[in-house]
Amino acid sequence: MAKSSKGSKGGQGTPATVALTREGFEFTVHAYTHAPDAASYGEEAVAALGVPAERVFKTLLADVDGTLTVAVVPVAGRLDLKALAAAVGGKRAAMADPAAAERATGYVLGGISPLGQKRRHPTVVDESALTHPTIYISAGRRGLEIELPPTTLTHLTQAGTASIARA
């Protein structure tokens, strides 16, 4: 069962929600009970929140020509590494080492948010996000999602948009 709250009330403040609040953007936090044995964090969020998988986005880190790059793609899809590399003007992309992703973002796997990371990384959001009035992204903790307009996400992360997801 999911519960919602506006802003970062209810003791659920994370670097992601703090960043949104500091910048004055409206968002909704959705909390649910995370199952430690969940096979897929994204699919767990979809089931708990009862929203279409096309509206729930996962945050992945890839190494593009030696630069950590953030990719935000729908849970319903997979990251196209070649498309990500092309979107940032790179040649080769590979998934980042999980430990490196955690160190670089300050978040744990399954709770990596594109917002409030330790330092800014090049970011690309799959263009399908722009077809929805709001999308769901990790709030920076397993079992916690932020609902916000995709334009808020691209603005705060200075992200580009491109077709980087495939079915």
C-alpha positions in Angstrom: 0.0 0.0 0.0 1.3 3.4 -1.0 0.8 6.6 0.9 1.3 10.1 -0.5 2.3 13.5 0.8 2.9 16.9 -0.7 6.4 18.3 -0.6 9.0 16.8 1.8 6.7 16.6 4.9 6.5 13.6 7.1 10.2 13.1 7.8 10.8 11.8 4.3 13.4 14.4 3.3 16.1 13.1 1.0 18.6 15.1 -1.0 16.2 14.8 -4.0 13.2 16.2 -2.1 15.4 18.9 -0.5 16.5 20.0 -3.9 12.9 20.2 -5.2 11.8 22.1 -2.1 14.8 24.5 -2.2 14.0 25.4 -5.8 10.3 25.9 -5.1 8.9 23.1 -7.3 5.7 21.2 -6.5 5.9 17.5 -6.2 4.3 14.6 -4.4 6.1 12.0 -2.4 4.7 8.4 -2.6 5.9 6.0 0.1 5.4 2.2 0.0 6.8 -0.7 1.9 9.9 -2.0 0.2 10.3 -5.8 0.1 14.0 -6.7 0.6 13.6 -9.7 -1.7 12.1 -7.7 -4.6 13.4 -8.9 -8.0 13.0 -5.5 -9.6 12.9 -2.2 -7.7 11.0 -0.5 -10.6 8.4 -3.2 -11.0 7.9 -3.2 -7.2 7.2 0.6 -7.4 4.7 0.1 -10.3 2.8 -2.6 -8.4 2.8 -0.7 -5.1 1.7 2.6 -6.6 -0.8 1.1 -9.1 0.4 3.3 -12.0 1.3 2.3 -15.5 4.9 1.2 -15.9 5.3 3.8 -18.7 5.0 6.5 -16.1 7.5 5.1 -13.6 11.1 5.8 -14.5 14.3 4.2 -13.3 17.7 6.0 -12.9 20.6 4.2 -14.4 24.3 5.2 -14.5 26.5 4.4 -17.5 30.1 5.1 -18.4 30.1 7.0 -21.7 33.7 7.3 -22.9 35.0 7.5 -19.3 32.3 9.9 -18.1 29.5 8.8 -15.7 26.2 9.6 -17.3 22.7 9.4 -15.9 20.0 7.8 -17.9 16.3 8.0 -16.9 14.2 5.5 -18.7 10.7 3.9 -18.1 10.5 0.8 -16.0 8.7 -0.7 -18.9 11.8 -0.4 -21.1 15.5 -1.0 -21.2 18.3 1.4 -21.7 19.8 1.5 -25.2 23.4 2.2 -24.5 24.3 3.1 -28.1 21.5 5.7 -28.1 22.6 7.1 -24.8 26.2 7.5 -26.1 24.9 9.2 -29.2 22.7 11.5 -27.1 25.7 12.9 -25.3 28.1 12.9 -28.2 29.9 9.8 -27.1 31.1 6.7 -28.9 30.8 3.9 -26.4 28.6 3.3 -23.3 28.6 0.5 -20.8 26.7 0.2 -17.5 28.6 1.7 -14.6 30.0 -0.4 -11.9 27.3 -0.5 -9.1 29.7 0.5 -6.4 30.9 3.5 -8.5 27.3 4.5 -9.1 26.6 4.5 -5.4 29.8 6.5 -4.6 29.1 9.0 -7.4 25.5 9.7 -6.5 25.4 9.2 -2.7 22.4 6.8 -3.1 22.1 3.0 -2.8 21.0 0.9 -5.8 17.3 0.7 -6.0 17.1 4.2 -4.6 19.2 6.3 -6.9 17.5 9.5 -7.8 18.5 11.7 -10.7 18.0 14.6 -8.3 20.2 15.6 -5.4 23.2 13.6 -6.4 26.6 14.4 -4.8 27.7 16.1 -8.0 26.0 16.8 -11.3 26.5 14.3 -14.1 25.4 14.6 -17.7 21.8 13.4 -17.7 19.5 12.2 -20.5 15.8 11.5 -19.9 14.0 9.3 -22.3 11.7 11.5 -24.5 8.7 9.3 -23.7 8.6 11.1 -20.3 7.4 14.3 -22.1 4.2 12.5 -23.1 2.9 12.3 -19.5 1.7 15.2 -17.3 3.7 13.7 -14.4 6.1 10.9 -14.0 7.5 9.0 -11.0 11.2 8.8 -10.1 13.1 7.6 -7.1 13.1 10.0 -4.2 16.5 8.7 -3.1 15.4 5.8 -0.9 14.0 2.4 -1.7 10.2 2.5 -1.2 10.0 6.3 -1.8 9.0 7.8 -5.2 8.5 11.4 -6.3 5.8 12.4 -8.7 6.6 15.5 -10.7 6.2 17.0 -14.2 8.9 15.7 -16.5 9.9 19.3 -17.4 10.7 19.9 -13.7 13.1 16.9 -13.8 14.8 18.1 -17.0 15.1 21.6 -15.7 16.7 20.7 -12.4 19.1 18.1 -13.8 19.8 20.2 -17.0 19.0 17.0 -18.8 18.6 16.5 -22.5 15.9 14.3 -23.9 16.3 11.6 -26.5 15.0 8.2 -27.4 17.2 6.1 -25.2 14.8 3.4 -24.2 13.8 0.3 -26.0 11.1 -2.3 -25.3 
